[in-house]
Amino acid sequence: MTRPNFNDIQSFDEFKQYYWYRDELKQICKEHGITHTGTKTELNDNIKAYFNGEIIKSVKRMKIRKQDVPLTLETKLLECGFVLNGRFREFFGEITKTPNFKFTADMATALRRVRSEGNVNFTLKDLLDVYYGKSDYAKYDNSACQWNQFLKDFCRDENNKIYYNKLKAASILWKVIRDQPGKKVYSASLLKKHQALLRQYKGENK
């Protein structure tokens, strides 16, 4: 089974069965009058809304002047000019009692959403809830890393030492599952089933 054309897909559940590159998502959004800026997660959310009958249009970002305000849990992100820097790292480190505090991918995703939507009500407390996993306001899209993980797993497999160009060999297997529904993960059974496709990369470097 090959990946169908976007216009032939009937639902978001069907759409998410397939792997889409960010550039492909941007093009789909652009062709259908949907805002086509943002992260891969945001583009997927826009397409989900499209299947639900809602067209997400571009919104003009609100310009709010950064104010030198004391930091409390009730402080608004846009009000204090929040960025992922040392000042705010120190603040969250004190709140969470975590030495060498590090921002999470979910927190960075939440910040991008706050900025893109001009959400003036989102507070540092809301961001803390994202850190603790108490809020699903924004989640980092791990699917963006699927190919990297696939390649790592392919290279770790001892059976693949016979391939002189592991990157090309892995990319052939990746293309097989990329355009099919289901999980995009490497497995020994996948290799066994499609090993014939990799014959040209066996042996010494050419």
Sequence and secondary structure as in RCSB ss.txt:
>XXXX:A:sequence
MTRPNFNDIQSFDEFKQYYWYRDELKQICKEHGITHTGTKTELNDNIKAYFNGEIIKSVKRMKIRKQDVPLTLET
KLLECGFVLNGRFREFFGEITKTPNFKFTADMATALRRVRSEGNVNFTLKDLLDVYYGKSDYAKYDNSACQWNQF
LKDFCRDENNKIYYNKLKAASILWKVIRDQPGKKVYSASLLKKHQALLRQYKGENK
>XXXX:A:secstr
     GGG   HHHHTTS   HHHHHHHHHHTT    S HHHHHHHHHHHHTT                   TT 
BTTTTT  SSHHHHHHHHHHHT TT    HHHHHHHHHHHHHT TT BHHHHHHHHHT   S    GGGGHHHHH
HHHHHH GGGGGBS HHHHHHHHHHHHHTSSS     HHHHHHHGGGGGGGBSS  
